[in-house]
Amino acid sequence: MEYLTIGNIKIKKTAALAPMAGVADTAYRTAAKRFGAAYVVGEMVSIKGLAYSDRKSAELLTITDAERPAAVQLFGCEPEFVPAAVEIAERYKPDIIDFNAGCPVPKVAGNGSGSALMKEPKLFGEMVAAIVKAAHVPVTVKIRAGWDAEHINACETAHIAEECGAAAVAVHGRTRTQMYTGKADREIIARVKQTVRIPVTLDERLGVMREQIELLVRCKGEFTGMKEARAQAAFYLKGMTGAARYRGMCGRLSDLKGLYDLIDLIKAENGE
Ligand SMILES: Cc1cc2nc3c(=O)[nH]c(=O)nc-3n(C[C@H](O)[C@H](O)[C@H](O)COP(=O)(O)O)c2cc1C
């Protein structure tokens, strides 16, 4: 079984349940888990509401053991409320705290939270940094492709999240203007993956690289396949910490054993 690693949390690479306010309550999440979801995210909860000890918000944070690994999701745009809110959220023992910077509904985005933060990179970074500072578990961030078709900035936003300490980023491949209609843009998700170095891409990226090169060798033989694999492997490693040294090693690959050794080395050096 392959795993995705977020911070210190290992998640089976099958399927995850996306957060859905008003839908994905504990019963729904438990059912999703029973039918194979490896990871679930709770309904979004207001940071400000929590800081004021809003009892209803707190109820939304309850996670049963059957759901784990599971995240709670917070939204808000006022960093000063973050420490108190995170302290309350962590009483429910989430494995991960996810920050919502993608919600399009007027009640949320109209108040500067959710997807509105994609227009405010400084405040977005402050929120992520404040949550990371207050939390004792890995923090992930959910973003959209951008505010509208003229402002596609998922890559820049993901990069800020990474710089501010997020352990992973999830991308809803629609703009705020699209709300939930139209086709989600998978291309922007791929572009974000190439932009950030955080572990959510690492294990998956190395797995895909290995599969592709094994196939290449099956099709063209080890000698020619591995020659062609050098440039392709280097492409997969673009942007990650230590990429220049790893790319040098790619240039000398001559057999699959060398590829497996390189993958092991990258994983060992990147805490996988
Ligand atoms: C009813 C509903 C509620 C949602 N609530 C949330 C939410 O609270 N937080 C969040 O990050 N995304 C929320 N989303 C977005 C989903 O998590 C997901 O990113 C989106 O539906 C895109 O997935 P798709 O391409 O499979 O449609 C919601 C989506 C739906 C349909």
Ligand as a Chemical Component Dictionary entry (heavy atoms), coordinates in Angstrom:
data_LIG
# 
_chem_comp.id                   LIG 
_chem_comp.type                 NON-POLYMER 
_chem_comp.pdbx_formal_charge   0 
_chem_comp.three_letter_code    LIG 
# 
loop_
_chem_comp_atom.comp_id 
_chem_comp_atom.atom_id 
_chem_comp_atom.alt_atom_id 
_chem_comp_atom.type_symbol 
_chem_comp_atom.charge 
_chem_comp_atom.model_Cartn_x 
_chem_comp_atom.model_Cartn_y 
_chem_comp_atom.model_Cartn_z 
_chem_comp_atom.pdbx_ordinal 
LIG C1  C1  C 0 -22.079 20.994 -0.579 1  
LIG C2  C2  C 0 -20.633 21.336 -0.615 2  
LIG C3  C3  C 0 -20.051 21.868 0.514  3  
LIG C4  C4  C 0 -18.693 22.183 0.516  4  
LIG N1  N1  N 0 -18.115 22.665 1.639  5  
LIG C5  C5  C 0 -16.784 22.890 1.675  6  
LIG C6  C6  C 0 -16.146 23.296 2.874  7  
LIG O1  O1  O 0 -16.750 23.473 3.922  8  
LIG N2  N2  N 0 -14.806 23.494 2.834  9  
LIG C7  C7  C 0 -14.071 23.311 1.692  10 
LIG O2  O2  O 0 -12.849 23.486 1.715  11 
LIG N3  N3  N 0 -14.653 22.925 0.548  12 
LIG C8  C8  C 0 -15.971 22.698 0.513  13 
LIG N4  N4  N 0 -16.559 22.266 -0.647 14 
LIG C9  C9  C 0 -15.730 22.041 -1.834 15 
LIG C10 C10 C 0 -15.318 20.577 -1.959 16 
LIG O3  O3  O 0 -14.507 20.184 -0.849 17 
LIG C11 C11 C 0 -14.500 20.305 -3.242 18 
LIG O4  O4  O 0 -13.280 21.025 -3.209 19 
LIG C12 C12 C 0 -15.246 20.753 -4.477 20 
LIG O5  O5  O 0 -16.549 20.234 -4.492 21 
LIG C13 C13 C 0 -14.482 20.336 -5.750 22 
LIG O6  O6  O 0 -14.494 18.981 -5.931 23 
LIG P1  P1  P 0 -15.081 18.375 -7.323 24 
LIG O7  O7  O 0 -14.129 18.857 -8.384 25 
LIG O8  O8  O 0 -15.007 16.885 -7.099 26 
LIG O9  O9  O 0 -16.438 18.915 -7.450 27 
LIG C14 C14 C 0 -17.906 21.971 -0.660 28 
LIG C15 C15 C 0 -18.526 21.428 -1.785 29 
LIG C16 C16 C 0 -19.861 21.116 -1.779 30 
LIG C17 C17 C 0 -20.461 20.536 -3.020 31 
# 
loop_
_chem_comp_bond.comp_id 
_chem_comp_bond.atom_id_1 
_chem_comp_bond.atom_id_2 
_chem_comp_bond.value_order 
_chem_comp_bond.pdbx_ordinal 
LIG C1  C2  SING 1  
LIG C2  C3  SING 2  
LIG C2  C16 DOUB 3  
LIG C3  C4  DOUB 4  
LIG C4  N1  SING 5  
LIG C4  C14 SING 6  
LIG N1  C5  DOUB 7  
LIG C5  C6  SING 8  
LIG C5  C8  SING 9  
LIG C6  O1  DOUB 10 
LIG C6  N2  SING 11 
LIG N2  C7  SING 12 
LIG C7  O2  DOUB 13 
LIG C7  N3  SING 14 
LIG N3  C8  DOUB 15 
LIG C8  N4  SING 16 
LIG N4  C9  SING 17 
LIG N4  C14 SING 18 
LIG C9  C10 SING 19 
LIG C10 O3  SING 20 
LIG C10 C11 SING 21 
LIG C11 O4  SING 22 
LIG C11 C12 SING 23 
LIG C12 O5  SING 24 
LIG C12 C13 SING 25 
LIG C13 O6  SING 26 
LIG O6  P1  SING 27 
LIG P1  O7  DOUB 28 
LIG P1  O8  SING 29 
LIG P1  O9  SING 30 
LIG C14 C15 DOUB 31 
LIG C15 C16 SING 32 
LIG C16 C17 SING 33 
# 
